[in-house]
Amino acid sequence: MTSNRQLGFSLTEGQESFRQSVATFSKNVIAPMAREIDKTDRMPKQVWKLFGDQGYPAMPIPKKYGGTEQGLVEQSIMMEEVTAGGHSPVVIALLEAAALFSQSVNLAGTEKQKQTWLPEIAKGNINAAFALTEPGVGSDPANMHTVARRDGDFYVLSGAKRYVSFAGISDFIMVFAKTDPTAGAKGVSAFMVETSRPGFKIVDNISCIGLRGHQDEEIEFHEVRIPLFNRIGEEGQGLKIALSTLEKTRTTLCGGFIGLARASLEAAIWYAQNRISFGKPLGDFQALRFPIAESEVKIEAARLLTWRAGWLEDQGQPHAFETAQAKIAAGEAMLHAADTAFSVYGGFGGTQKYVVERYYRDAKIWSYAQGSPEMMTEIVARQLLKRQVPEPLI
């Protein structure tokens, strides 16, 4: 994917127009659904079709397969505006799950596989999910236990996955399994698995403190037969595919984090301007005005780091280090803004009278999506400590 702009501090005319159109859509269409999604813990089926009509699932997909082939900078803009204006970050998780699937196929799929699956995702006709994490494994996917045994022109898949977003409403799932259990990270392979196949089972739907409607599910595979055609890439390339995919989707996820931070900050500003205490607005008190200012700084810094990581991808350059930095900064901005809004509202911040209690819940759990803050910090630290630096002058 290539971007038509050089790195800078302002959007092109086309990008700004796109940003405004997404903001209008999210405010008018997504925002009215937000409270009900949180209350019922269910994602309305029409949300995916609405996204398809706007062309959002098509953004990471090449034009030759029906996509719009937009870069990570544009995708990050879309993620930020849908979250900021829609007041419901959970709907972004729906797009992220599909992007994880389509980006994996983009990276390693054959021409026939791309022609078969990508056009339908681009149109919003089908939904897809991504299954990497397992019970008891977490951030160490090289030690996964799910296996895929070769049987002629098929693989037989057995095992379990957890934290599979929207498995219950997905047509396809990108599943990672050991084809060589003795080879560690080099023994993992990737497979496209139709959820209609016999042996696929959803065993638990876990309700969370935030991102309600997420349908965060645990799934099992009991001797599921998968045709050879459904393997993505060669045997042993699965973990490389997964990590390369996550580098892209973590970048755009940062846009969503920034969007929720913006929504929290705007809620805090509104209340600080309108709530009168001791004869003056809350915003006149330094104890509250300073955290509000700090939130704005964190948001702007996180956005620049996110756009830098996206720009590197759009220029065909590696960006795992930069994306980890962006995710740390965006996660901190989101958590700080949500906490600040909660504090500005005081006791009301913990009630359902105001939306900030939902922002607070959503921010806390969302910060762990696609790699915990601790893992992102480890990636940054590992790279920093490989640097050759001169001895400091005394």
C-alpha positions, 0 to 999 in steps of 0.5 A, spaced: 500 500 500 502 506 498 500 513 500 500 519 496 503 524 501 509 525 504 510 526 512 508 532 514 503 536 520 497 537 516 492 532 512 491 533 504 485 536 502 483 529 500 484 526 507 481 532 510 475 531 506 475 523 508 476 525 515 470 529 515 465 524 512 467 519 517 466 524 523 459 525 520 457 518 519 460 516 526 456 522 529 449 520 525 449 513 525 454 510 530 453 514 536 445 513 537 447 505 537 452 506 543 448 506 549 444 500 547 450 496 545 453 497 551 447 495 555 445 489 551 452 487 550 450 485 543 453 488 536 447 489 532 448 485 525 447 491 521 453 495 523 457 490 519 453 492 513 453 499 514 461 499 515 461 495 508 456 501 505 461 506 507 467 502 504 471 501 511 472 494 510 475 495 503 480 500 505 486 495 506 484 491 500 488 492 493 483 495 488 484 489 484 480 485 489 475 490 490 478 494 495 480 501 496 487 500 497 488 506 502 494 506 507 495 506 514 495 513 515 488 513 512 486 507 516 488 510 522 484 517 521 478 512 520 479 509 526 480 515 530 474 519 527 469 513 528 471 512 535 471 519 537 464 521 534 461 514 535 462 514 542 463 506 541 470 503 541 467 496 540 464 497 533 472 499 531 473 492 534 469 489 528 473 492 523 479 490 526 477 483 527 476 483 519 482 487 518 487 482 521 484 476 517 484 480 510 491 483 512 494 476 513 491 474 506 494 480 503 501 478 506 501 471 504 495 468 500 495 466 493 492 469 487 486 464 487 485 465 495 485 473 494 480 473 489 476 468 493 475 471 499 478 479 499 472 481 494 467 479 499 470 482 505 471 489 501 463 489 500 461 487 507 458 481 505 462 477 509 465 478 516 472 474 519 476 473 525 483 472 527 485 466 532 492 466 535 491 467 543 490 460 547 488 459 554 495 458 558 499 461 552 497 469 552 503 473 549 507 467 547 504 464 541 510 460 539 508 455 545 501 454 542 498 447 543 493 447 537 495 442 532 493 441 524 495 434 522 496 433 514 491 428 512 492 427 504 489 433 501 486 436 508 489 438 514 485 436 521 485 441 526 484 440 533 485 445 539 482 451 542 483 459 542 481 464 546 479 472 545 477 471 538 473 477 537 466 476 534 467 468 532 460 467 533 458 472 527 464 471 523 464 466 516 471 465 516 477 465 522 484 466 520 487 460 525 494 459 527 496 452 529 502 447 529 504 443 523 510 441 527 509 441 534 517 440 535 519 446 531 517 451 536 516 458 532 518 455 526 512 450 526 506 454 526 502 455 520 496 459 518 489 457 516 483 460 513 477 456 517 470 456 515 466 457 521 460 452 518 465 446 518 463 440 522 467 440 529 468 448 530 464 450 536 464 456 540 464 454 548 464 461 551 462 468 550 465 472 555 462 478 558 467 484 559 468 490 564 468 494 557 467 494 550 461 490 551 458 488 545 465 485 543 463 478 543 469 476 546 469 468 545 473 462 546 472 457 541 474 449 540 476 445 534 474 438 534 478 434 528 476 440 523 478 438 516 480 443 512 482 443 505 489 444 503 487 450 499 485 453 505 493 454 508 495 461 508 503 461 506 507 455 507 508 451 513 512 454 518 510 461 516 504 462 520 507 466 526 511 470 521 504 472 518 501 473 524 506 478 527 507 482 520 499 482 520 499 485 527 504 490 526 499 493 521 493 493 525 496 495 531 498 501 528 491 503 526 488 500 532 492 506 535 487 511 531 482 508 535 485 509 542 486 516 540 479 517 538 476 514 545 481 519 548 478 525 544 471 523 546 473 523 554 477 529 553 471 533 550 467 530 555 471 533 561 472 540 557 464 540 557 463 538 564 469 543 567 466 549 563 458 547 565 459 545 572 459 550 577 462 549 584 464 554 589 461 560 585 466 558 579 466 553 573 470 547 575 475 548 569 478 554 574 481 549 579 488 548 577 487 541 580 482 539 574 485 544 569 492 541 569 490 534 567 485 536 562 491 540 559 496 534 559 491 529 556 491 534 550 498 534 549 498 526 550 493 525 544 497 530 540 503 526 541 500 519 540 497 521 533 504 524 531 507 517 533 501 513 530 502 517 523 509 516 523 508 508 524 503 508 518 507 513 514 513 508 514 508 502 512 505 506 506 513 507 504 514 500 504 519 501 511 519 496 517 515 499 523 515 494 529 519 499 533 515 505 531 508 502 532 510 499 539 512 506 541 505 509 538 501 503 541 504 505 548 503 513 547 496 512 544 494 507 550 497 512 555 493 518 552 487 514 552 487 511 559 489 518 562 484 522 558 478 517 561 481 517 568 481 525 567 474 525 565 472 520 571 475 525 576 472 531 573 465 528 573 467 526 581 462 522 583 457 522 577 463 519 573 462 512 576 454 513 574 450 511 568 448 518 568 454 520 564 457 517 558 464 517 562 463 511 566 463 507 559 469 511 556 473 509 563 471 501 562 472 501 555 479 504 555 481 500 561 480 493 557 481 496 550 489 498 552 490 490 552 488 489 545 493 486 540 499 486 545 499 488 552 502 495 554 507 491 557 509 487 551 509 493 547 514 496 552 518 490 552 519 491 544 521 498 545 526 496 550 529 490 547 531 495 541 533 500 545 538 496 549 541 493 542 544 500 540 551 502 540 552 508 544 558 512 546 560 512 553 557 519 556 562 524 557 564 525 564 
